[in-house]
Amino acid sequence: MLELEARSLSPEAFAPFGDVIDTRTSDYFHINAGRTRRYHDLARVETLGDQARALISIFVSQPVEVPLELTFLERHPQGSQAFVPLHEERFLVVVAPPGETIEPSEVRAFVTDGRQGVNYRAGTWHAIQSVLEREGEFLVVDRGGEGNNCDEFPIDIRVTLPHGEAVTPHKEQEETP
């Protein structure tokens, strides 16, 4: 079994796999009479093939247990796939470079800080959505259209958090009458 410790997500470390989507590290310009900051073109949306189009969806994911046990990674060979947390949900990102197979020595694991999103390049192998402390809502941009755009590769992976960091389940505040 491949064992990985998730590292902090950074644009430099994630560059071989896609884009980190984070307004804190991006340039912007003002629009709407100066009332809105536009963080423009944060990720390259790839839609390969005839009849392809970009899809915008909302995914609602249940939290995973850590250490995270994975039995496969998936890829989307015909388009990129972006995940942007809507409520500062932290999540694990497990990736491997594009190719027909996965070389275990090239698999990487990252943990987001809750304000970062990711855009997986077309063909990048990645784990299923793995939100941590609580249910998560994500804006997802990916490819729609004809053709098979999801492959799976069997691989046993165990992912831990850095320095024994624990996952603290989020507790909703109790309403006071």
C-alpha positions as CSV (number, residue, x, y, z in Angstrom):
1,M,0.0,0.0,0.0
2,L,1.3,3.4,-0.9
3,E,1.4,5.7,2.2
4,L,1.3,9.5,1.8
5,E,1.4,12.4,4.2
6,A,-0.7,15.3,2.8
7,R,1.4,18.5,2.4
8,S,0.1,22.0,2.4
9,L,-1.2,23.0,-1.0
10,S,0.7,25.6,-2.8
11,P,0.6,26.8,-6.5
12,E,4.2,25.7,-7.0
13,A,3.8,22.2,-5.7
14,F,0.5,21.6,-7.5
15,A,1.7,23.1,-10.9
16,P,2.3,19.7,-12.5
17,F,-1.3,18.7,-11.9
18,G,-3.3,21.9,-12.5
19,D,-4.1,25.2,-10.9
20,V,-4.6,26.3,-7.3
21,I,-7.6,28.6,-7.2
22,D,-7.0,31.2,-4.4
23,T,-7.9,34.9,-4.4
24,R,-5.2,35.6,-1.8
25,T,-2.4,34.8,-4.3
26,S,-4.1,36.2,-7.4
27,D,-4.2,39.6,-9.1
28,Y,-7.5,41.4,-9.6
29,F,-9.0,44.5,-11.1
30,H,-12.0,46.5,-10.2
31,I,-15.4,46.3,-12.0
32,N,-19.0,47.5,-11.3
33,A,-18.0,51.1,-10.7
34,G,-15.2,50.0,-8.4
35,R,-17.4,48.0,-6.0
36,T,-16.3,44.5,-7.1
37,R,-12.8,43.0,-7.3
38,R,-12.6,40.6,-10.3
39,Y,-10.0,37.8,-9.8
40,H,-9.8,37.0,-13.5
41,D,-8.9,33.8,-15.3
42,L,-7.9,31.8,-12.2
43,A,-7.8,28.4,-14.0
44,R,-7.6,27.1,-17.5
45,V,-10.9,25.2,-18.3
46,E,-10.1,22.5,-20.8
47,T,-12.9,20.9,-22.9
48,L,-11.5,18.6,-25.5
49,G,-13.4,16.9,-28.4
50,D,-16.4,17.7,-30.6
51,Q,-19.6,18.9,-28.9
52,A,-17.7,19.6,-25.7
53,R,-18.9,22.4,-23.3
54,A,-18.1,23.6,-19.9
55,L,-20.5,22.5,-17.0
56,I,-21.0,24.4,-13.8
57,S,-22.3,22.3,-10.9
58,I,-22.6,22.2,-7.1
59,F,-21.3,19.1,-5.4
60,V,-22.3,18.4,-1.8
61,S,-19.8,15.9,-0.2
62,Q,-19.8,14.1,3.1
63,P,-16.6,14.1,5.2
64,V,-14.1,11.3,5.0
65,E,-12.2,9.6,7.8
66,V,-8.4,10.1,8.2
67,P,-6.3,8.2,7.5
68,L,-8.0,8.2,4.2
69,E,-8.0,4.7,2.5
70,L,-8.3,4.9,-1.3
71,T,-8.6,1.9,-3.7
72,F,-8.5,3.8,-7.0
73,L,-7.8,7.2,-8.6
74,E,-9.8,8.6,-11.5
75,R,-9.1,10.9,-14.4
76,H,-11.0,12.9,-17.0
77,P,-9.1,12.6,-20.3
78,Q,-11.3,15.0,-22.2
79,G,-11.4,18.0,-19.9
80,S,-10.2,19.7,-16.7
81,Q,-12.2,19.6,-13.5
82,A,-12.2,22.4,-10.9
83,F,-13.4,22.3,-7.3
84,V,-13.9,25.5,-5.3
85,P,-15.1,25.3,-1.7
86,L,-18.1,27.5,-1.0
87,H,-17.8,27.7,2.8
88,E,-14.1,27.3,3.6
89,E,-14.2,23.5,3.7
90,R,-10.8,21.9,3.9
91,F,-10.3,18.8,1.7
92,L,-7.6,16.4,0.7
93,V,-6.2,16.4,-2.8
94,V,-4.5,13.2,-4.0
95,V,-3.0,13.4,-7.6
96,A,-0.8,11.7,-10.1
97,P,0.5,12.9,-13.5
98,P,-1.5,12.1,-16.7
99,G,-0.7,8.8,-18.4
100,E,-2.1,5.4,-19.1
101,T,-0.9,4.0,-15.7
102,I,0.1,5.5,-12.3
103,E,3.6,5.3,-11.0
104,P,3.3,5.1,-7.2
105,S,6.4,7.3,-6.7
106,E,4.7,10.1,-8.6
107,V,1.5,10.2,-6.5
108,R,1.2,13.3,-4.3
109,A,-1.2,14.3,-1.5
110,F,-2.1,17.8,-0.4
111,V,-4.4,19.3,2.2
112,T,-6.1,22.7,1.4
113,D,-6.6,25.4,4.0
114,G,-10.3,25.8,3.2
115,R,-10.0,28.8,1.0
116,Q,-8.2,27.1,-1.8
117,G,-9.7,25.4,-4.7
118,V,-8.0,23.2,-7.4
119,N,-8.3,22.7,-11.1
120,Y,-7.2,19.3,-12.3
121,R,-5.7,19.4,-15.8
122,A,-7.2,17.0,-18.4
123,G,-6.0,13.5,-17.8
124,T,-4.6,14.1,-14.3
125,W,-5.3,11.2,-12.0
126,H,-7.0,12.3,-8.7
127,A,-8.9,11.0,-5.8
128,I,-12.7,11.4,-5.4
129,Q,-13.9,14.4,-3.4
130,S,-12.4,14.1,0.1
131,V,-13.8,16.8,2.4
132,L,-12.6,16.8,5.9
133,E,-14.3,18.2,9.1
134,R,-17.9,18.6,7.8
135,E,-20.2,18.3,4.8
136,G,-18.8,20.4,2.0
137,E,-20.4,22.4,-0.9
138,F,-18.2,22.9,-3.9
139,L,-18.6,24.9,-7.1
140,V,-17.4,22.4,-9.8
141,V,-16.5,23.4,-13.4
142,D,-15.8,20.5,-15.7
143,R,-16.5,19.1,-19.2
144,G,-19.8,17.9,-20.6
145,G,-20.5,16.4,-24.0
146,E,-20.1,13.2,-25.9
147,G,-17.5,10.5,-25.1
148,N,-16.3,8.7,-22.0
149,N,-14.6,11.2,-19.7
150,C,-13.9,9.2,-16.6
151,D,-11.4,6.4,-16.2
152,E,-10.4,4.6,-13.0
153,F,-7.1,3.0,-12.0
154,P,-6.9,0.6,-9.1
155,I,-4.3,1.6,-6.5
156,D,-4.1,1.2,-2.7
157,I,-3.2,4.5,-1.0
158,R,-3.4,5.6,2.6
159,V,-3.3,9.3,3.3
160,T,-2.5,11.0,6.6
161,L,-2.4,14.6,7.7
162,P,0.9,16.4,8.5
163,H,2.5,16.0,11.9
164,G,-0.3,13.9,13.3
165,E,-2.8,16.7,12.7
166,A,-6.2,15.6,13.8
167,V,-9.5,16.2,11.9
168,T,-11.9,18.0,14.2
169,P,-15.5,17.4,13.2
170,H,-17.4,20.7,12.8
171,K,-20.1,21.2,15.3
172,E,-23.1,23.3,14.4
173,Q,-23.8,26.1,16.9
174,E,-26.8,25.4,18.9
175,E,-29.7,27.8,18.4
176,T,-30.6,29.8,21.4
177,P,-34.3,30.6,21.8
